[in-house]
């Protein structure tokens, strides 16, 4: 079994940071338009959660390539 690369280990951090950027953008737009901190916080939270869910669903719909299928078979054989 091989160790994951740095890119593989940082992928969740990339997805969370992308969701955070979307949430901050939404929160700032709401803050500048309404001048209400609590409403901007709610907007940030909703946008952050929706972005995470959307990215996760898109990641689940991606079809694994041949290398990934080989790696999954290898892991199955190692587990038995």
N, C-alpha and C positions, 0 to 999 in steps of 0.2 A: 504494500500500500504506500502511495506516495504522499508527501506532505503538501498541503495546499500552498499555492503561490501567494505572494503578497497581494496581488490583484484579487485573488479569490477571497482572501481574508478581509480585505477592505471593501468589498462589494456591498455588504449591508450598511456600512457607514456612508457610502456614496448615496444609497437609496434614501436613508434617513436624512442626510443633509439636503438632498433635492426636495424632499417633503418639507423640511424646515424652511427652505428658501421660499417655497410656494406659500407656506403659512405666514411667514413674515411679510411677504408682499401683500397678501390679502389683509393681514392685520394693519399694515401701514395705510393701505387705501381706505379702510374703514375708519381708522383713526383720523386721517386728514379730512375725511368728508363729514364725520359726525362729531369729532372732538370728544368722544366718549371712550375712556380707557377700558372699561369693562366690556363694552361692545366689541372693541378691537381684540381683546383677549379671547372672547368667544369666537370671533371670526378666525383668529389664528388657530385655535384648537380644532374647529370644524374643518378648516382647509387642510391642516396638517394630517388629521385622521383620514379624510377623504383621499388625499394624495397618497398616503401609505397604502390604503386599500386598493386604489386604482393601480398603482405600480405593482403591488403583489399579484393582483389578478392578471395583469399583463404578463408578468414573469411566469405565472403558472400556465398561461396559454402558449408560451413559446415551446416549440418542438425541440427535443434534444438532438444534437448532431451525432455523428458516428463515434467521435471520441468520447462524448459523454455516455453514450450507450455502452461502449466498451468498459469505461470506468465503473458504471453501475453493475455490469456483469462481474467484473473483477471483485467488487466489494461483496456481492452476493456469494461468490465462491469462497471468499475469505471468511465470511460469517458462518459457513457450514462446516 
